[in-house]
Amino acid sequence: MAQVPNDDIENRQQLRLNAAISSNTTGCTVQWRCVDEKLTGKCIEYHNDQWFEFTPRTTGRYYVNIGGQKCRDTRGVQLVVLTGQPCQPATYRVLSCTSLGSQDDVFITLDSLQAGQPYLLDVDGYLKDFCQFSLTVSDKPQGVPALAPPPVSTVVPAANSRFTLRWTLPDSLSATRQFRVLRREAAQFRAAPMATVPVARTTYGANTTEYAWTDSLTAPGRYLYQVLADASDTKAPVLVQQQWYAYSQLLPDRSSAQAMNEAVAKRALKAQQSWERHGHRARLKRLATQRRSNP
């Protein structure tokens, strides 16, 4: 594909509310004089960015919806939203910085945007990924909240193919009517819906706060589970739980050895306790014998 015209910030594309545009990062380059990586830290590394601008007519909350991603790798795109004079990094103020790490349909919430204030949006392929995507600034969210998952490196593999996901309904989300459970294997492009769990009521009519759902995995892998709370079709879903689970079929021997070691340790402990009881009784018997022989 040819390089998009808005590769340069001078040719940034103007966005209209609720009007989706399609673009791609292939062939894009970075105007290094127009960015400052110190402002975004580790959130973003610029490789093939392009520029957009949005000016709201009314003050309020807006959503940047990113969807329809088709990328070379699994990483997807990353997005920076900022204010300031174009290509004058000293004037920039970052409002949002998002690295998706997947090709899910996601939204980024922007609160209190000011009417008549231009906002710059910079889209880049995450870690040199090349992507097609759609972009919409809207008054309605689409997809799931764009929040970073916990590090996959922290998950400990397990040999059990059954995994129970547990979560809590906080008081702040009392209007929730149902939960949606999504699952994505680490190498997959997108998450898949797995279950819908309705909000339950107690006998007193209050919301049940504790929930659980069990999955049966058919293949080894590292799986990211997400639980979304839905209140209504017009309100943004809220992410209430994210958790990795690693299932490996290479662990039974180690698990069996661990179980065997634990069983041996329990038997040794019981033997030690039994030996101590016998020794204690023997000492008591000797003391009683000594008292009788020395009145």
N, C-alpha and C positions, 0 to 999 in steps of 0.2 A: 504494500500500500504506500501511496505517496505521503509525504510529510504534511501534517495538517497546517493550515494557515496560522492558527493561533499558537504555533510553536514559540513565537516571539510575543513578549508581553505587549508590545505596541499593537499587535493584531489580535488582542484578546477578544474572545467571543462573548457577546452580550447575552445573558440568560433572561428569559421571561418566566414569570411565575407559572408553575404547573405545565411548562412546555418542555418536553424531554428533547435532548439532543443526543446524537450518537457520535462517537469519536474513537480514536485509537492512538496509542503511544508509539507505534512503529515509526522509526526514522526521526523521532523528535530529539532535540539537543537541548542543552542547558545554557541559558544566559547567566553566567556566573556573576556578573556585575549586578544582576537583578534578584539574587537570592543570598541568604545568609544562614548557613547551617547552624550557627551558634544559637539562633532563635528557636530552632526546633529540636536541638539535641539529638538523641538517638532515635527519635520518632521517624525521621525521614532521611534518606540519602538520595540526593538528586542524580538522576541518570537520563531521563527522557521526558521532561515535563512539558506541560502546555497550560495555557492561561485562559481563565474565564472571569467575567465580572457580573455581579448582580446588584441591582439597586432596588430595594423594597419601596413600595408606594405607601405602606402603612407600617407603623412600628409594631413589633410583636415577635412571636416565635415562628421559626421556619425550620424546614427539614431539607437536608441535601440527601437525595435518594440516588444511590449508585446501584445499577442493576445490569443484567444481560452481559456479564463479563465473560469473555472468551480469551483466555490467556495461554501463552506458551508454557508457563510453569503454573504452579498452584497458588502463587503468592498474591495475585490480583494487583489492584492499584492502591495508591496512597494519596491522601488529600490534605492540603493545608488551606485553611480559610483565614484571611487576615485583612486588616485595614492599613491604610497608608498610601503614599504616593507611588504609583507604578515605577518600578526599577529604582527606588530609593530605599534600600533596606534599613537605613537609619530611622526611617519614619514608620516602619512596619510594627504592627501589634498583632500577634498571633491569637486568634480566637479558638481555633481547633486544629489539631494535628492527628491524623488517623492513618495507621498502617494496618491494612485489613488482614493480610496473611491467608486469605481464601478468596473464592470467587462467589461467595454468597451475595444475595441481594441485601443491602444494608442501608441504614439511614444514620445521619449525623444530625443531632439536635443543635440548633443555634438559637439561643434565647436573646430577647431584647434587641433585635436588630432595629436600627433607627431608620425611619422614613427619609428617603433622599440621600442616604449615606451609601456610597459605592463600596462593595466588598469584593476583594480579589480571591479567586479560587485557583489553586495550583494543583494539577493532577499529574502524578508520576507513576510509572510502573515500578512496583515494589521490588527492590534489589534487581534491577535491570529486566524485570519481566515485561513482555510485550503484550498489550491487552487491547481488545475492543471493549467498549463499555457504553452504557447510557447514563446520562447525568440529568437530574431534575432538581431545581429548587422549588419546594412545594409547601403548602400549608397542611399537607397530610403525609404521615410517614408511610414508607413502604419497605417491607423486609424486616430484618431484625436489627437491634441496636448495634452499632459498630464499636464494640468493646473488646479490648485485648483479652485473649484467654490466658489462663495460668500457663507457666512454662511446661512444655511436654517433658522436659528433662527431669522433672521432679517426680514423675509417676513411676511406681515400682511395679514391674510385671507380676502377674498372678496367673495361676494355672486354672482358675475357675472360669468357665465360659459364661456363667450367670453373674450378672452385676446388678445390684440394687442401688438406684439413685434416690437420695433423700433430700428433701428441701423443706423450707418453712415459709408460710404465708405471713408476712409482717403486717402489723396493724395499719401501716401507711398504705397498704394495697387492699383495703377491705372491700373495695368495689370489684375486685377480680371475680370473674365468672368461670374461667377455665384456665388450665395450663396447657402449653404445648411443649412436647419433648422432641428435641432435634438431636441428630447424631451425625458425626462426620469422622471418618477414619483419616488419620493424619495425611495420607497421600492422596485423598480424594479432593476434587475441586470444590464441591458444594455439600452442605449439610442436607440430610433428608428428614422429613417429619416421621416420627416413630409412634407417637401416641398423643391423645388428647385426654387430659384428666380434669373432670369437672370439680369445682370447689364444693366441698361437702359441708353439711351443717350439723351442728350438735343438736341434742334433744331440746336445748334451750333456744335454738334458732341462730346461734352465733356461728361464725366461720370456724371450721376445723383448721388448725394451724400447721399440723404435721402431715407430710405426704411422702409417699414412696412409690417407685415404679421399678419393676425388674425386667431386665433385658436378657435375652439368650443369644449369645454371639455364635456365629457359625464358622468364623475364620479368625485366626490370630491377627492382631493389629493393635494400634494405639487409637483409641476412640475418644473424641471430644463430645461430651453431652452438654446440652444447653436446655434450660427450662425457662420458658417465657410466660409471663402472666398477662392475660388478656382481660381488659375491663369492658371494652366496647369496640365496635368497628371503627370508631372515629378517634379514639385515644391511642397513643403510642404504646405498643407492648413493652413490658419491662422485663429485663433479664434478671431473674432471681437466683439462678444457679448455673455455674460452669464447672465442669470437672472432667479430667482425663481418666481413662481406665485402660490399662494395657493388659491384653490377654495373650498369653504365650503357651504353646503346647510343648515347649522345650523344658518346662519346669517340673513335671511330675516327679522325676527322680530326686531332684533337690528338695521338693516339698515332702516327698516320702521320707527322705533321709532326715529332714528336720523333724517330721512327726515321730520318727523312730528315736531320734535323740531326745525329744521331749518325753517320750514314753519311758526310755531308759532312765532319764533324770528323775521322773516321778517314782519309778520303782526303787531307785537308789535312795530317794528321800524317804519313802515309806520304810525301807530297810533300816535306814539310819534312825528314824523315829522309833521303830520297833526295838532296835538294839538299845537305844537310850532308855526306853521304858523298862526293858528287862534289866538293864544295869541299875536303874533306880530302885526297882523292886528288890534286887539282890542286896543293894546297900541297906535298904530298910530291914530286910531279913537279918543281915549280919548285926545291925544295931540292936534289934530286938533280942537276938541270941546273947549278945554281950551284956545287955541289961539283966537278963535272967541269970546269967552265970556270975554276975557281980551285983548282988542285991545290996 
